[in-house]
Amino acid sequence: MAAPRGFAPASIENTMNHVPHILVVDDDSDIRQMLADYLQRNGLRVSQADGGRAMRALMDTHAVDLVVLDVMMPGEDGLSLCRNLRAGKHRAVPVVLLTARDDETDRIIGLEMGADDYVTKPFSSRELLARINAVIRRTQMLPPNLQVSEAGRQLAFGEWRLDTTARHLLDAQDTAYPLSGAEFRLLRVFLDHANRVLSRDQLLSLTQGRDAELFDRSIDLLVSRVRQRLGDDAREPTYIKTVRSEGYVFSVPVQLLGPEE
């Protein structure tokens, strides 16, 4: 069957060892090819798409581990594509945005739309590779002191449960509320460190694998989004409390549930 127009499929992987499959979405063919060549030389599978239609066509027929998405594209831009990914069946696939230099608006909106990380242009391919690997590691990583097995896949706190397999919230009526990858990881970090004050630098390092930049608001935005998911009042929060000049603390006990609970 011919490949959908606008993308180049990755080569067949070695089925014995899973090689992460990266989808690069950019309308500039030279940038796409440059990134694809570099990522492939560093052991990743890479497919390319020149826009939203090609991206959706590939993701409907191929398993993708992470999407590298350029913000500035004609027609349906990267921010719209990121928002639509988070609202659809591929909501769990991590997204790294490529944004214009020093454009804080793009970065903030991108994180609000559910992006997992961003790299500002001009960037080095080496930096992008490091960010990709860090996001994939975080996506696959379980926190150390709440290892979830087949015997217990849910974490209970307050009126909520977190399904760590499906990566969504469950309320008392078992209604599921989907989370973006960034929201899920931030909530997992809070649950893993309940009743411990975590600084913004610590949260950024644990969730995004990088140090905070001056005036970096990404963690505050993520905290705000997770509070909204939990129905938490930012002025008098029940779950995530602000500790002045220090950071945040998750102030509700956490329980690992077994299969019968």
C-alpha positions in Angstrom: 0.0 0.0 0.0 1.4 3.4 -0.9 2.3 5.8 1.9 0.0 8.8 2.5 1.3 11.8 0.6 3.3 14.2 2.7 5.2 11.8 5.0 8.1 9.4 4.8 7.6 6.2 6.9 10.3 4.9 9.1 12.2 1.7 8.3 11.2 -1.5 9.9 12.5 -1.8 13.4 14.2 -4.8 15.1 11.3 -6.5 16.8 13.6 -7.9 19.5 14.4 -4.5 21.0 12.0 -1.6 20.8 13.6 1.4 19.1 11.7 4.7 19.9 9.8 5.9 16.8 9.9 9.7 16.4 7.6 11.7 14.1 9.1 15.0 12.9 6.4 17.4 11.8 7.6 20.5 10.0 6.6 22.2 6.7 10.3 22.8 5.9 11.6 19.7 4.1 15.3 20.7 4.7 14.8 20.9 8.5 12.8 17.7 8.5 15.5 15.8 6.7 18.3 17.3 8.7 16.6 16.2 12.0 15.7 12.8 10.6 19.2 12.1 9.5 20.7 13.2 12.9 18.1 11.3 15.0 18.6 8.1 12.9 22.3 8.3 13.3 21.7 8.3 17.0 19.7 5.1 17.0 16.1 6.3 16.7 13.5 5.5 14.1 12.2 8.6 12.4 9.2 9.4 10.2 8.4 12.7 8.6 5.2 14.7 8.1 4.8 18.1 6.4 1.7 19.1 8.2 -1.4 18.0 10.2 -3.0 15.8 7.6 0.1 13.8 7.0 0.8 13.6 10.7 -2.7 12.1 11.4 -2.5 9.7 8.5 0.8 8.3 9.9 -0.3 8.1 13.5 -3.4 6.3 12.5 -1.3 3.5 10.9 1.9 3.5 12.8 2.8 3.4 16.5 4.6 6.7 17.4 6.6 7.2 20.6 7.0 11.0 20.4 6.1 13.9 18.1 8.5 16.7 17.3 6.2 19.5 16.3 7.1 22.9 14.7 4.9 25.7 16.0 5.2 28.0 13.0 3.5 26.2 10.1 1.1 27.5 7.5 -2.5 26.5 7.8 -2.9 24.3 10.9 0.0 25.4 13.2 1.8 23.4 15.7 -0.2 24.7 18.7 -3.5 23.7 17.1 -2.1 20.3 16.2 -0.9 19.8 19.8 -4.3 20.8 21.2 -6.0 18.4 18.9 -3.6 15.6 19.7 -4.4 16.0 23.4 -8.2 15.9 22.7 -8.0 12.7 20.6 -7.1 9.1 20.7 -3.3 9.9 20.6 -3.5 12.0 23.7 -0.8 10.0 25.5 1.9 10.5 22.8 4.5 13.0 24.1 5.0 16.2 22.2 8.2 18.4 22.0 7.6 21.8 20.4 10.0 23.7 18.3 9.4 27.4 19.0 10.8 30.7 17.9 13.7 32.2 19.9 12.6 34.0 23.1 8.9 33.7 22.2 7.6 33.1 25.7 4.0 33.3 24.4 4.5 30.2 22.2 6.1 28.3 25.0 3.4 29.1 27.5 0.5 28.4 25.2 2.2 25.2 24.0 2.5 23.9 27.6 -1.1 24.9 28.2 -2.1 22.9 25.2 -0.4 19.9 26.7 3.1 19.8 25.2 5.7 17.9 27.2 8.7 20.1 26.5 10.0 22.7 24.0 13.2 23.6 22.3 13.8 27.2 21.1 15.2 28.1 17.7 17.9 28.2 16.7 18.7 24.9 18.5 21.4 22.3 18.2 20.4 18.8 17.1 22.2 17.5 20.1 20.0 19.5 22.5 16.9 18.2 20.7 18.1 14.7 21.0 18.7 15.1 24.7 15.2 16.5 25.2 13.7 13.7 23.2 15.5 11.0 25.2 14.6 12.7 28.5 10.9 12.9 27.6 10.8 9.3 26.5 12.6 8.2 29.8 10.1 10.2 31.9 7.2 8.7 29.9 8.3 5.2 30.6 9.6 5.8 34.2 7.8 4.9 37.4 8.6 6.8 40.5 10.8 4.7 42.9 8.7 4.4 46.0 5.3 3.8 44.5 6.1 1.0 42.0 2.8 0.0 40.4 2.4 -3.7 39.5 -0.5 -5.8 38.1 -1.6 -6.2 41.7 -2.2 -2.4 42.2 -2.4 0.0 39.3 -4.3 2.9 41.0 -3.2 5.5 43.5 -6.0 6.9 45.7 -6.0 10.4 47.3 -8.9 12.4 48.6 -11.9 11.9 46.3 -9.8 10.8 43.4 -7.9 7.8 42.0 -5.1 7.9 39.4 -5.1 5.0 37.0 -1.4 4.6 36.2 -1.9 2.3 33.3 -4.5 4.3 31.4 -3.0 7.6 32.7 -6.3 9.2 33.7 -8.1 10.4 36.8 -11.1 8.5 38.2 -13.7 10.1 40.4 -16.0 8.4 43.0 -18.4 7.4 40.2 -15.6 5.9 38.1 -15.8 8.7 35.5 -12.5 8.9 33.7 -10.8 12.3 33.1 -7.9 12.1 30.6 -4.5 13.8 31.4 -1.8 15.1 29.1 1.6 13.5 29.5 2.9 16.6 31.3 -0.1 16.6 33.7 0.3 12.9 34.4 4.0 13.2 35.2 3.5 16.2 37.5 0.7 14.6 39.4 2.8 11.4 39.7 5.7 13.4 41.1 3.4 15.0 43.7 1.9 11.7 44.7 5.4 10.2 45.0 6.5 13.0 47.2 3.3 13.7 49.2 3.7 16.0 52.2 7.1 17.1 51.0 7.7 20.7 49.8 9.1 20.7 46.3 10.7 23.8 44.8 9.9 24.9 41.2 13.4 23.9 40.2 12.9 20.4 41.7 9.6 20.0 40.0 11.0 21.1 36.6 13.9 18.7 36.9 11.7 15.8 37.9 9.0 16.4 35.3 11.0 17.9 32.4 14.6 16.9 33.0 16.0 20.4 32.8 16.8 23.4 35.0 14.5 26.4 35.4 15.2 29.4 33.3 14.8 33.0 34.5 11.0 33.8 34.8 10.2 30.2 33.7 6.4 29.9 34.3 5.9 26.4 32.9 5.7 24.6 36.3 3.2 27.2 37.6 1.1 26.7 34.5 1.2 22.9 34.9 0.3 23.2 38.6 -2.7 25.4 37.7 -3.8 22.9 35.1 -3.6 19.9 37.5 -5.4 21.9 40.1 -8.2 22.5 37.6 -8.3 18.8 36.8 -8.7 18.0 40.6 -11.3 20.8 41.1 -8.9 22.5 43.5 -9.4 26.1 44.4 -6.1 27.9 43.9 -7.0 30.4 46.7 -7.8 27.6 49.3 -6.5 24.4 47.7 -7.1 21.0 49.2 -4.5 19.0 47.3 -1.7 21.1 46.0 -0.8 24.0 48.4 1.6 26.9 47.6 4.4 27.3 50.1 5.5 31.0 49.9 9.0 31.5 48.7 9.6 27.7 48.6 7.3 25.9 46.1 4.4 23.5 46.4 3.4 20.6 48.6 0.8 17.8 47.9 -0.9 17.7 51.3 -3.3 14.7 51.0 -2.3 11.1 52.0 -1.8 8.7 49.1 -2.7 5.0 49.1 -1.7 2.3 46.6 -4.8 0.3 45.8 -4.9 -3.5 45.2 -7.1 -5.3 42.7 -10.0 -5.7 45.0 -10.2 -2.2 46.3 
